[in-house]
Amino acid sequence: MRKLYLFTISIAFSISTFALNVDRVEPLFWWVGMKNPTVQLMVHGHEIAATEISLNYPGVRINSISRLENPNYVFIDLNISSETKAGTFPIQFRKNKKEVVSYTYELKNREPHSADRKGFDQSDVIYLVTPDRFVNGNPENDVAVTEKELPNRTDKNGIHGGDIQGIKNSLDYLSGMGFTSVWLNPVLENNMTQVSYHGYSTTDFYKVDAHLGTNEGYRELGQAIHQKGMKLMMDMIFNHIGSEHWWMNDMPSADWLNNYPDLKITTHRRTINQDPHASEADKRAMADGWFVPTMPDLNQRNPFLMNYLIQNSIWWTEFVGLDGIRMDTYPYPDKFGMAEWTRRMLEEYPGFYMVGEEWTMNAAIISYWQKGKVNQDGFVSDLPGLMDFPLNDALIRGLKDPDQGGLFQVYEALANDFQFPHPEKLVVFPDNHDMARIYTQLGENMDLLKIAIAFYATTRGIPQIFYGTEILMSSPGPKDDGIIRSDFPGGWAGDQVNAFTGAGLTDKQKQTQEYVRKVLNWRKTNTVIHSGELIHFAPVDGIYVYFRYNQSGKVMVVLNKNTQEKTIDTDRFSEVMANCTSGKEIISGTTIADLKNLKVPAMSAMIIELK
């Protein structure tokens, strides 16, 4: 697809005999049959705003043309009627009634039932991957001629060579482990001079980073994932770009960025979004501040920029076949712009899933952003899901707490579900790419890790597991992102340890990998977990019991963080278990004939299908 785009531009240049030219037109192409019949083209080229613009194609008309203060940009609003056929057409740019540039634009047919795609839900388990650190499937793209940073696998903050092809090559492993979906840390171009591997400093919104692959390779990955019956989530960032983004050489308008050129760092005081007493100065200090000097803060109040970002997310959804989007730093961009983004996405894809990152331990703050929440200030969002950081924090503290009542913190976190219109749409997770690995946080205690896996596999919400958790990957020492996102063993030729084959794994690693595989594959086909209600009982004596149930069945989960085996009298749970006579424990595979007095092994979780 990239080659076709460059070919088209070369034609446009060959026609021009003046200083005027077209460097870029974005979106690169569009589709007929979209719900919203309009698309806004951003055209960049030397003094392109000084031209008169026209086109002649059945069913397509120019609604408006907008020129900003920078003469090198023009925004063309097209209306595409429902009868328009796919095809190509020239856009003519004239000066003094003489054509100086002609650019060929393309409208494509949508994939069948594109608007009807089903997003993420509780039937899914997401595998989170940092692409550069997972599998090097194509060593030939390790050194990309267009990239400023060269690969250096010995540098924990350098490019290591993992790529999209490596993820595609690993789908059998992921599916076999029980994962139903993949979330990739950002794959768009991050052509930064240093520390570019993580992907969160976008330098081109319409191009996959060259050391990860190509646009077409990304689309092929989406197809391969769907052929496996799995789903794909894209990581997006609307809040900021990389300081070496091409816009920085020629800004569309003076208000394209916040606090530029005199940058100010954000205060990170995200509660101002909900604070009824907050000053406008504090609101701007949080939302308009930069994360770091290498991440310029975008101004989503600029309508052309916000529309550009919204169209970009629709473009990737349609082009790759995305099933969901994870939006980075959700409360930092302009919240009304983000509300419009959620509305527009669901307008095109009513069943689509979007999840926002709001990193706070306050459920009231997180719930503010979820679709269906009635907020005091009248703010309305259509965002389906959010990352459940409070539950993550509660489980880690509850498992680490030496007191027998530690698990009560988990109970109380779930008790706060009354704050959320749809708690079942939250993403629940033991860790992610921004925090110390769960195995490290739990003191490298394999038994506690297994309890955490069992919990996340059976509680409400959509579980997400960070790559390598299944083989006890750790991040010792002070928090260091480069260590947290270490290479997945077996992803590079010559690796002495290979998680895909089991070669070189320790017994503990193999046991944990098999544990995760068994639990997630059981979960994959268990509709009680996918759609059942949750009822839990306050923890007693270091034992936490909860149930998932619907008309088709019941599942009992018992978490025991004690260092001794415990026997529990189940009479307390009779309101759920009254008609149950036996059960099968899915981890051990044993049948439990007597449910009256249940023996729970030390430091373990039991998942029991009740009969």
C-alpha angles and dihedrals in degrees: 000000000000091000091053090051093052091047090054091052091049089058091051092052093049090059096052119088095170135071089263115099145156115242098169142005115191134224086046089222137338141214138250118232098041118151091236105057095203133082127180116217119208107209120193124190141121108295090338091149089069092069135090110238130210143154138186117209127133111260096009124099136167110249096184145339121220126196121193128199091274106080090206093073135064128173118213119195111207127193114209114195122220090249095056115124124221114260146101130283137176123249108210123214113196136184121193087357091300122116110241101166134019121191122193113222126190134215115196134198115254122240112263112276091003092148092052098061116142114231131206123307141157092293089071134085113196124216110207114211134186095210098209090055103043116065132344099219097163115033089181091076094051090097107042114189091218095051122098096205119065121215118265115171092184090064112080089209096043135093109280101183107250112145150172093274089057091055090048090051090053100053093104089057093048094047091045090053089057100256115142100188144026130223114193123199107240117310100183120112114292099177094172126148093241142006092021099140097093096063101222097117103071117201098174123024094198102048134073112229108268095229089055096046138262139305089256092049090053090051090050090052089054090051092048091049091052092047086059090053090249133124135234129220123194122212111224135183120204096162100071148356134214117277088240095056111134090244089068090069093053115014115207092221140353092254096049089105132037120239095005131190091000096054123202124197116237119257090222088220094144095169089080088081090069101025108114089200098047120131121232088238091059092046092054093044089058103037099036098042122104123244093221133342091264093057111067112205115241120224106228090183086077100093094211093053094046092049089048091055094046092049090047092058091048090048094054091043091054097038099046098027096242121193096194147002128220109206116210122224092001101185095049102073121070103293095216090053089051091049088055090050092055091047094050094046093052090044089062097032112025093183095046123126126223125176125192130210110232104162105204135113092223111099091197091060093048095046090057089077100048124105111258096028113135104217126199092232093050095247111157123201131180095200107135100200147018136193110265101228095159092060091046091053093045095052095048092048091043094052094044095046108101090209116098090232093061093106089062086081089065091048091052093047090056090044086066090066088104085079093064127073088208114016089167089069095059119109111238121198144167093220143331143203094289101053139057111280116269093239089057093044090054093053092257090291107156094196092056090048090054090051089052092051092049091049096050091045093055109030123089119282138045112303121224123192123194115231112269096023087109090062098040098256108183139194107212122191129022116347108285120170093206090057095042088055095047122157118282106243112249094026094106131055110259097025109152091209119053120188091187095060099023092240111151096003116137120242090255091052092049092048092051093046091052091046092054091045093052096046096045096045089051089049092049092070100031109104092185088069092042097053110001127119122252125231122172137184124221110263117260126190094351093309122118118190128186138160138216113203146164136156092288099053154322133249123196120203122195121188116194116185093173120113089230134063112263132204115209129195106227096203087100089066096048094120087070102025102040096112097035118108104174144359146201120231104219099203097053095025092227125145116233111211096175114053093170097084112024121197112211118193118234118274094003148114125231121203109193127187103211123219 
